[in-house]
Amino acid sequence: MRTQENRLGAGRRAKMAAAMRVVAAGARLSVVVSGLRAAVRGLCSQPVSVHERIENKRSAALVGGGQRRIDAQHKRGKLTARERISLLLDPGSFVESDMFVEHRCADFGMAAEKNKFPGDSVVTGRGRINGRLVYVFSQDFTVFGGSLSGAHAQKICKIMDQAMTVGAPVIGLNDSGGARIQEGVESLAGYADIFLRNVLASGVIPQISLIMGPCAGGAVYSPALTDFTFMVKVVDEREFFEIMPNYAKNIIVGFARMNGRTVGIVGNQPKVASGRWEKLSQTLGGGWGRGLPGFMVSPFCLFLR
């Protein structure tokens, strides 16, 4: 008898425990449902704000490093990256790629919002010249001096891959200080990726480089691997005073004026000994080291082919 009562008691306790579990599960489900409803309401009420955020990003990308730096670029007599693309391509034909990409560096204060610019330091995409398809990248000197970050390199590599796929030319508008020092090895690896594509694209598609400003490092190494290189060199009155023209003809050195300022110019001459630089120190020592009346080497400008 007692055993039967114990069994009945155990059965009632089991039923009560099961009922409590059902109630608890129902409460949890209610919380989940409430959360889902709140999330749905939030999503349904935000399409305008999402659109606004996209437009804000787009507006920020269009001004690059900001109006102050754009004004400084114009004062130097230089166009911005986007202005150059607008002049190069048929009107309305440019289709931009990766407009919102930003660098990924978190060192040296680079994670701060003030150091992030949509599109980073290069504008990439495709367009048409006289109706023919071309791919183009234009380095933006207003963003960290056009220096190359990992994201910058990936944007360039992407359009180079696309150009090779469809057999279209690649045009590079170079205006860069080279690798971005804050990113260290990642930036250098980015140049390695670009150099690889320069080699792979050789003989497959035309590669055209334009040197639009003071370039250094990889910003001149990559153009040296392309098929055609055009360089902008603005000199007052187109007057250039060459020093020691009969010595070390693989290097051209001399003086000129830019915006009224005296500058020293060095350029390698590829028609003589492939433009090697082994006699550069002798040339500089023999010419500028002794000094010339009426001239001062300040600043020193270096142009690379």
PyMOL commands that set and color helices and strands:
alter all, ss='L'
color gray80, all
select helices_A, chain A and resi 2-44+47-62+67-75+81-88+113-115+144-146+150-166+181-183+185-201+218-224+236-238+273-275+280-287
alter helices_A, ss='H'
color red, helices_A
select strands_A, chain A and resi 95-97+122-129+132-139+170-174+207-211+228-231+241-242+251-258+261-268+300-302
alter strands_A, ss='S'
color yellow, strands_A
deselect
rebuild
show_as cartoon
